[in-house]
Amino acid sequence: MPEQSMYLTRSSSKGLRALQPVRRLTLVLFAVALLLPLSWVTSSSLASAGGVKPRFVLPRTTTAEFPSGIANLSEPSGQAPPRATSFPGYVQKYVQDFNGTSLPPKWDVFTGKANGGSGSQWGSAHVVVGSGVMSLNTWQDPAYNNQWVSGGLCMCGAPSTYGAFFIRSRETGPGPTIVELLWPVVAWPPEIDFNETSGVVGGTSATLRYGPGGEQSQVKRAIDMTKWHTWGVIWTPTSLLYTVDGHVWGRFQVPSRVPHVSMTLNIQQQTWCSSNFACPTSPQSTLVDWVSEYKAIPRDPVTVGSFAPNASSLTSPLRVQVASLAKRIQAQGDLRVALIGYSDSAQSGSSAVAISERRAVAVENYLGAALKAIGDPDVVITTIGRGSTTPVASNHTAAGRVLNSRVTAHIS
């Protein structure tokens, strides 16, 4: 269906702003699709740029790999925002639990109507904060001639380039489309929709819009949207990961198509009643418990160690370290890792080199298996042994033995 351009004014918790040339929102319309009982992938308009196609990976994992929240029965959704340290390799940049009665700073409410009148009408009164949630509410509003009016807003005061964004939300019922997305500060495209329902409550989709014509790549998921879920997108220079409740359900990895511009976090409802699409029959709401954003820590070498003296087998603590390294590699979209093994053996040059090489290989084997298990099997791993009769540090001190009994990972 054709693109719809949106002109709007923005109001914040400080009051309605003056009318201005406003952000241009392009709303992607989707026909209501058959929702399959399992996740499925579609890609369209992907043949440009030499026929390179995005790769989506849908791993089968049972353990949450990414932040989804901390169990807390006092929270409306039963989960509090994740901790600052909940995401290895990342630091928490922003968290908002909506515990007040008004919108926090940096958020701006949408007001306006789709160009041509075919899309959603937004009203500032349709975004409400209270009782621990932010509510986007759609109802027939007498102030707009009894039209269906919805709520929408953006974190316009805090644009980002790359990072991880998580929203815990649910729908009260079918009708309006909910979209949780990243929107460019300057010009569309690109656009990253990481939760878009198309007006139904039985499933959602995630869509990347890219290229001059707004080509798209999309993945869909059957899931009960009336229940609380934590939706996320992890945006790196080389990939996009779409997550729900801590699990990856879609992956896009074509670096030339990944957005590299500043974008803002948006949450919005939309109706398309004049197009007989996503038109409510009763008032409905999108409830948001919290929002959390992370940024990647600079990629310093990661240490795996310490090994037992002169040993190269992986103990349980070492396996935990390697598994954490795998999650960091996946989250940051890294393509290569170089493992350098060191040795605490001073017996001979040959034995020192052999031990350092075996340590690097042991980490390589376990890392490869861990990456495969979380759906990222294409990382190139190289290993180097750095043992010698002259250790990096003295084996006569605890600190020296630690330096001489490790494997360092250089990721890129």
N, C-alpha and C positions, 0 to 999 in steps of 0.2 A: 504494500500500500504506500501511497506517496508520503513524503516527509511533511510535517506540519511545523511551521516556525512560530515560536511563542515570543510575544513581546510582553514585558511585565514591569511593574514597579516593585521595589523591595522595601519592606518595613522591618524594623528590628525591635528588640525589647525596649529600645529607647523611643519608639514611636514611628509613625509613618514618615518615610523619607519623601522628599520632593520628587515629582515626576522627572525622569531623566531618560536619556537613551539607555536602554536597559539590556540586560543579558539576553542572549538569543538562545532559546532552548528549542532543540529539535526533538520532537517526540516520535519514537519509532512505534508504528502500529503493527500489531501481530494479529493474524486471524486466530481465533480460538482453535487450538490443536488438540488432537487426541492425545491424552496423557497416558503413557504406557506405565506398567507397574514397575519398571526398572528405568534407571537413567539411560538416556539415549542422546546421541550427538548429531547435529546437523551443521553443515557449512554451506554458505552460498556466496556467490560473487567472489570466488577465491582464486580465479585463474589468472589474474593480472600479475605483473611483475615476474614474468618468466614462469608462471604456473606454480610458484611456491605456495604450498598449502599449509595452514596452521596444523599443529598436532595437538589433539586433545588426549589426555590420558585419564582414565577413570580407575584409579587403584581401588582394590578391595582391602580395606583395613578396618580393624575393629577398635584400635586405640587412637584416640584423638591426637592429632599431630600438631594442631595449631590452637590458639586461644579460643575458648568458647564461653568462659565465665567461671566464677567460683560459686559453688553451691551455697545458697543463703536464703532461707525460707522467709526472711523479712522483706526480700525483694519481690516486686510484683510478678516477675517471671521465674522466681525461684533460684536465680543466679545473679550474683553481683558482677560488676565488671572484672575482667582479668587483671592480675597484678602487673606492676611495672616490669617484673622479671619473668612473666609468663611466656615470653617468646624469645628463645635463645637466638642470639645474633641481632636482636632488635632491642630498642629502648622505647618505652611508652612516651609518646609526644603529647597526647591529649586524651583525657577521659572525662565523660559527662554522664552523670547518673540521673539528671533531671529531678532533683529532690526539692526544687523551689516551686514557685507559682508563676514564674515568668520565664521567657526565653533567656538563656545565658548569653553573654557577649559573644560576638563573632558570627551569630546566626542571623539570617535575614529571611523574612517571610515573603512568599510570592503573592502578588496580586496582579490580575490581568486575565486576558482571554486569548485563546489560540487565534493566530492570524486566519481570517476567513470565517471564524465562528464555529468551526467544526470540532474543536477540541475543548479541553477542560477550562472551566472558569475557576480561578483561585480567589480566595478571600482571606484576609488577615485574621478574621474571627474564627477561621476553621483550623487554626493551630493553637492548641491549648496545652499548658504544662500544669500538672497537679497530681497529687496522690502517687508520686514517684514515677510517673510516665509522661512522655510527650505524646499527645494524641493529634493525629491528622484526621479530620472529621468531614465526611461528605453527607450533605443533606440538601433538600430543596429549600433554598434561602429566600424568604420574602424580600430581602434587601436587593436581590438580583432578579426580580420578577418571577420568583418561584423556580428559577433554574436550579439544576443540580450543581452545587459549588463544592469544591474540594480544598484540601490543605496541601501546601508545599513550602519547602524552605531549603536553604543552602547554608553551608558553613563558609560563606563568602569571604569572611574576614581572615581565613586561614588556608590559603591555597598551598598545595604540595606538589612536588615532582617525585614520584615513586613513594613507596611506603606500604603499610598494611592497615586496612580499615575494616572494622568489625561493628555490626549493628545488631542488637538483639530486639526482635520485633515479632508481631503477629497481626493477623487480620481478623476482624470480627465476623466477616461474611463476604459473599461475592458481590460484584458490582464494579466499583472503581478499580482501576489498575493501580498497583503500588510499584514504584520504581525507586530502588536504592542504587545510586550511580555516582560516577566521577564525571564532571563536566569541565571542558576547557575554559580557562580564564579569557583567552583572546578570541579564538575562532573555532567553529565546528567544521568538520570533525577534528579530533577523535572524540569518542564517547565510550565509557566503560560502564555498562549496566550489569551489576552483579546480583540483582534480585528484581525480576519484573514479572508480574503475575498475569498480565493480559485479562484482568477482571475475574479470574476464577480463583478458587481456593484449593484446588487439587494439585497444583503444581506451579512451577516458576521457570524462568529462563535467565541465562546470563549471556550478554551480547557485547562483542567488541565492534565498534564502528570505526573504520580507518580509511585512509586514502582520500583523494580529492572528491570522489563521488560518494563517500560514505559506505563503502563495501562493508559487509558484515560477516562475522563468524559467531555462531551461536551454539550453546549447549542447553538442554532442557532437563528438568528434574521433576518427577512425580513425588509430591510430599504434601502433607496436611498443613496448609498455611494458617489455619486457625489456631494452631499450637505455637508456643514460643520456640523460636529458633535463632541461632546466632549466625548471621550471614556475613561473609567476609570476602575481600579481594586482597591479594598480595601482589603488588605491582612493582616489578623490578625493571631494569633497563633491557632485559632479554625475555621476560615472560610475564604471564598473568596466571595466578592460581585462584580459582573460585572455591570457597570453602563454605560448609554448613555444619554447625555444631562441632567444629574442630576437624572435620574430614574434608579432603579435597574431592570435589565432584566434577571439576573441569580444569583443563590446563591449556593455555595458548602459548606457543613458543616459536615465534618467528620474529627475531629481534627487529627487523626492518619495519614490521607492522605494529610493534608495541609503541604506545604513545610515549613521547619524550618531552611533553610540554607541561606547564603548570596547570593543575586541575583542582576543582573544589568538590567536596562531598555534598551531595544533594539527596534529599528524601522527599518524595512527592507522590500525591495521588493524582489520577487523571480519569476523566470520563469522556466518552465519545458518543453521546446519545444521538446526535444528529446523523451519525454514521452507523447507528444501530450496533454499536460495539461498546463493551464495558460500561453499559448504562445501568445504574442501580435501580432496584425496585423498592428499597428501603434504606434508611440511613445506615452507614457503615463507617468504621474507623480503622485506622492503622495505629497500633500502639507500639511505642518505642520505649523500652526500659532504659537502655544506655547505649552510648557510642564510645568506641575506643580506637585510637590511632597510634601506630608505631612507626618508627623510622629505623632503617638499617644502621647498625654499628659499622664503622669503617672496617674493611676486611684485613685485619692483622692476622698473622699466622696463628693457627689453632694448634694447641699442644694436646697430644694424646699420650698419656703416661701417668705414673711411672710403671715400667715393667719390673718384674722381679729380677734380682741380680742374674745376669747372663742368660735370662730366659726370654723367649719370644712368643709364648702363648698368651692369649687374651683372657684375662680374669673377668669376672662379672663387672667390676667397676670400669674396666677398660672398655668392655662392650657398651656400657651405658654412654661413655664418652664418644665412642664412634657413632652410636645411634643419634646422639645429639648433633654431631658434626653432619650427619646425613640430612637431618631436618633443616639445618642452617643452609646447606648447599641447595636444597630444594627451594626453600623460602626465598633465597636471594637470586634464584635463577642462574646459578653458576654452571658453567659448562666444563670446567677443567679443575683438577686438583692434583697437585704434586706432593707426594708424601716422602719426607726425608727421615730415614731412620738413624738413630744414634746408638752408640754402644757403650756400656760400662765395663767392657772387658779390656783389660790391659795385658792379657796373657800373650797375645801375638797379633800381628797385623791381620793375618788371615781369619782368625777366629773373631776378631772385633768386626771386621767387614761382614762376615757371615751372619753374625748376630744382628747387626744393624739392618741388613737386607731382609732377614727373616721377620724382624719386627715390622718393617715397612710393608712387606707382603701380607703379613697377618692382618694389619689394619686395612690394606687394600681389599682383601677378600671379604672381610666383614662389612666394610663400607659399601662395596658393590652389592652385596646381598641386601643391606639395609636400604639403599637407594632403590633397588628393584622392588622391594616390598612396599614402598610408599609411592611407587609409580613414576620414578625418575631414573630409568636405567641407562640413559645415554651420556652420562657424565664420563669424560675421559680421565682416567686415573693413571698416573705414572709414579714409579717408586725409585728411590735412590738410597743406597747405603753409604753412610758417612763414618763408618768405624775406622779406627786406626790404633796404632800402638801408643799414640799420644792423644788421650781423651780430650774432649772439649773443655772439661773442667777436672778438678782433682777428684778422684774416687775416694779420697780420704775424708771428705766432708759430706754431710747429708745433702746439702745444696748441690754439690758437684755431682753426686750420684744421680740426683734427679735430672740434671741437665744431660747426663750421659745415658739415660735409660728411657728416652722418649722418642716419639715420632711427631714431627711437626707437619702440618697440612697448610700448604699455600694454595688458596682457592681463587679462581678468577672466572 
